[in-house]
Amino acid sequence: ANSWGVHDLIGNVFEWTGAAASLYPGSTGEVRPLSEPHLMLRGGAAIYKSAGTNAITSTFRVAVPSSTRRAEIGFRLVRAE
């Protein structure tokens, strides 16, 4: 755990976000038409080998269909005081 008591932030599962699939502001990437709603996943899952080690960082993100269900996709509980 770090000084805030937080541990295991990276490598367990990709985390669902509430963000719609989009490019970062100022990005020159390509936006392709999507046939169904996509949401962003963040972080990385060590068991997801096809994304490589680049996917196991706090900055990695990928858009996936919102209907996707996989063992390496989850969510993080947050408690605010």
Secondary structure as UniProt FT lines:
FT   TURN            3..4
FT   STRAND          14..20
FT   TURN            25..26
FT   STRAND          38..43
FT   TURN            46..47
FT   HELIX           49..51
FT   HELIX           53..55
FT   TURN            58..59
FT   STRAND          61..65
FT   TURN            66..67
FT   TURN            71..72
FT   STRAND          73..74
//
